C-alpha cells in the first residue's frame, strides 16, 4: 500500500491480475451511480482476458530481445564504467500473461551486488564445482568453463509504477480539501540477479520447455503423461502417434489456480512466481574461497530460457 499525508489519499499498486480473476465485467445502466472501483473492474476484466489469451497462446518467456551480456569494467577514459550485467531492450510475457517491456537497456552493477550477497553468505550456498552442467549446450560451446563458480539467475518481473497526480476527494483516514491522487499507472519492470541454491544434476532449476507440463496432469497417469511428452519430443515418431499426443496435450492443457500461482522449477523461494527467467550467469570463484572472485570473466547463458518466436520468425525458419 502506498500512502502519504501530503496527498491525503490512499492508493494500492497491487495488481488484481495476481488473483487470476474470473471473467466478470461491469454492466451499466442509465442513472446508475458509479465509483472508482467500477472503472477498475472494467480495466481488470479487459486486462485479465488479454493476459489469459496471451498466456494460453504463447506461454511465458521471451518474445523479442532481452539479450543479457557481461560488460567488464572500464577504469579510465571517456568510456569509464563499472562492471555490469546488461539486459538489452526487449519484450517478454510473464507467467500471468502480462507483457513486460524494456524500452532501453538496463544494467545491474555486479560488484556491489557481489559484496551485498557475500555479506549475507548467499554466495557460499550458490557455489558449485563443474558448473557447466547447469547451463545449455550452446552456452558451453567454444568457451573455457570454470572449475568452480557461483551460479546466479537473471529474472524480469512486472511492476506497476504510479505516475502523475490529479485533484481528488480525500480517501482513507484523511480530511483535506486539496487532496490529490495517482492518475496513471505505468507498466514497468524490475530486474533481479539471484544466487541459486540447491541445484543438482536432477534439479537444474531451469524453466520447462514451452508446451511442457509438470507430470502427470489431472486425469492422466504418470505413464500416459510420459508417453505423451516422449511422442511430442520425437520428430521421427509415427505421425498418428504425434497427432494423438498433440491432441492430448491440448485436452490436458487447461489449468487455473484459485490461490497463489504455483512456482516453476526455475523459481527459488525468494523470487516472485510470476517473474520471467531470462539468463543464467556463472561467476568464477577461487577454488579455496567461494567469496573471492577468480579473474574478471563472467559466462552468461542466454539459451536456457523459454523462447516465444513470433509467427513471422517461425515462417522464415520453416522456409515459408
Secondary structure as UniProt FT lines:
FT   STRAND          2..4
FT   TURN            5..8
FT   STRAND          9..11
FT   HELIX           16..19
FT   TURN            30..31
FT   HELIX           36..57
FT   STRAND          61..65
FT   STRAND          68..71
FT   TURN            78..79
FT   STRAND          84..87
FT   STRAND          90..93
FT   TURN            95..96
FT   STRAND          99..102
FT   STRAND          106..109
FT   HELIX           110..119
FT   TURN            120..121
FT   HELIX           122..125
FT   STRAND          127..129
FT   HELIX           131..134
FT   HELIX           137..140
FT   TURN            141..142
FT   STRAND          148..167
FT   STRAND          180..195
FT   TURN            210..211
FT   TURN            218..219
FT   HELIX           222..233
FT   TURN            235..236
FT   HELIX           239..251
FT   TURN            265..266
FT   TURN            269..270
FT   TURN            273..274
FT   STRAND          276..286
FT   TURN            287..288
FT   STRAND          289..301
FT   HELIX           311..317
FT   TURN            318..319
//
